[in-house]
Amino acid sequence: YKGKTIPQHVHNNITVQGYAAKNLQMVFDDDPAMNDYWRKWAAENGYPVLKLNNQSPQRMATVGITLTQ
């Protein structure tokens, strides 16, 4: 895995007027760097662990995001 120890991830900073801002880091379940440490980190911070649909040519995942007021 070419020495990488941090899983590939996507940062999302969501702001909508009237709702609390939400900052997420989404990581990928099948990333070789996803070990127990990173799974615990994601769970403790409420970060989604994406499971890609490898049957789709675009390798898509669906994420539900709930905003609070």
C-alpha positions as CSV (number, residue, x, y, z in Angstrom):
1,Y,0.0,0.0,0.0
2,K,3.0,2.3,-0.6
3,G,3.5,3.2,3.0
4,K,0.2,5.1,3.5
5,T,-1.1,4.9,7.0
6,I,-4.0,7.3,6.8
7,P,-7.0,6.1,4.9
8,Q,-8.2,7.9,1.8
9,H,-11.0,10.3,2.9
10,V,-13.2,13.1,1.8
11,H,-13.8,16.3,3.8
12,N,-17.3,17.7,3.8
13,N,-18.1,21.0,5.5
14,I,-21.9,21.6,5.3
15,T,-23.5,24.9,6.2
16,V,-27.2,25.6,5.7
17,Q,-28.8,28.8,7.0
18,G,-30.9,28.0,10.1
19,Y,-29.0,24.7,10.9
20,A,-25.9,23.9,12.9
21,A,-22.8,23.5,10.6
22,K,-21.6,19.9,10.2
23,N,-18.0,18.9,9.3
24,L,-17.4,15.3,8.2
25,Q,-14.6,13.2,7.1
26,M,-15.8,10.2,5.1
27,V,-13.5,7.2,4.9
28,F,-13.8,4.1,2.8
29,D,-14.5,0.6,4.2
30,D,-12.3,-1.3,1.7
31,D,-9.3,1.0,2.1
32,P,-6.3,-1.1,3.0
33,A,-5.3,1.5,5.7
34,M,-8.7,1.1,7.5
35,N,-7.7,-0.8,10.6
36,D,-9.2,-1.0,14.1
37,Y,-7.7,2.3,15.1
38,W,-9.3,4.2,12.2
39,R,-12.7,2.4,12.5
40,K,-12.8,3.5,16.2
41,W,-11.8,7.0,15.3
42,A,-14.6,7.2,12.7
43,A,-17.2,5.8,15.1
44,E,-16.2,8.1,18.0
45,N,-16.4,11.2,15.7
46,G,-19.6,10.2,13.9
47,Y,-17.8,10.0,10.6
48,P,-19.3,7.8,7.9
49,V,-17.4,4.7,6.7
50,L,-18.5,4.4,3.1
51,K,-19.1,1.0,1.6
52,L,-18.7,1.4,-2.2
53,N,-20.9,-0.4,-4.6
54,N,-18.3,-2.0,-6.8
55,Q,-20.9,-3.3,-9.2
56,S,-21.5,0.2,-10.4
57,P,-19.0,1.7,-12.9
58,Q,-18.8,4.8,-10.8
59,R,-18.1,2.9,-7.5
60,M,-20.9,4.8,-5.7
61,A,-21.8,5.0,-2.0
62,T,-24.9,6.6,-0.4
63,V,-24.6,8.8,2.8
64,G,-27.5,10.1,4.8
65,I,-26.7,13.4,6.6
66,T,-29.0,14.8,9.3
67,L,-28.8,18.5,10.2
68,T,-30.0,19.9,13.5
69,Q,-31.3,23.4,14.2
